[in-house]
Amino acid sequence: MTRDDAFLQFLLRMGDNTLVLGHRVSEWCGHAPVLEEDIALANTALDLIGQTQMWLALAGEVQGDGKSADDLAFLRDAWDFRNALLVEVPNGDFGRTLMRQFLFDSWHKLMLERLKGSSDERVAAIAEKAVKEVTYHVERSRDTVIGLGDGTEESHARMQEALDYLWPYVGELFTGDAVDAEMVAAGIAPDPASLRADYDAILAEVMAEATLSIPKSGFAHKGGRDGRMHTEHLGHLLTSMQWLQRAYPGARW
């Protein structure tokens, strides 16, 4: 694997994470439990899609065959996506959505903080802009997880169920491979495993305040970051997300 190939894969991973999660979060638009949450989730989705535009635009530039961010978002099939499995699982109830958001946001902020020091100025600039939005995302998802976890008996049970369900998807975020090794060697991105200690410390503090128990299992679903295996949910998501572009190829507003 050449460094350029690894760089492209890294950019797709970052962009696909925000693209798929942005679409998932947008599915709450018009369906959230209260108006304030409806607006907040829509804004979060817009932030994530904006970050996707930057990551995938750079990926298209690195790929060098004239593909735009739109091309990469709407004209790839499921096996070409490089997002972590965590972001493609269905929303479930409001509690599961916000638990997934917190688990991702906590990793996302740590990653972006490290990427601000990237040897690639374009990556550092994207991280510098994105981390400002993600700082808000993690504050909001953290407060919601705590409020619901340490809330009523019903909300506590739902949040514990959400954490138990999502926990096996967390480990993939910290599992490195040849792509990550190339990025570390180039000074472009950190070793994913190097983020784990800080992540675990954040989770321990927040889950204790939320009166939730972190599962002890170390099992981790894998396959999304390298495209080897996605869940069946990604195909259904892409059917919805890509329908207009597939039905009307090349359409523009």
Protein Blocks (a to p, Z undefined) as FASTA:
>chain_A
ZZklmmmmmmmmmmmmmmmmmmmmmmmgopafbfklmmmmmmmmmmmmmmmmmmmmmmmm
mnonopafklmmmmccfklpccdfklmpcfkimklmmmmmmmmmmmmmmmmmmmmmpcbl
klmmmmmmmmmmmmmmmmmmmmmmmmmmmmcfklmmmmmmmmmmmmmmmmmmmmccfklm
mmmmnomaccfklmmmmmmmmmmmmmmmnopacdfbfbdcehjlnomaccfklmmmmmmm
mmmmmmmghiaZZ
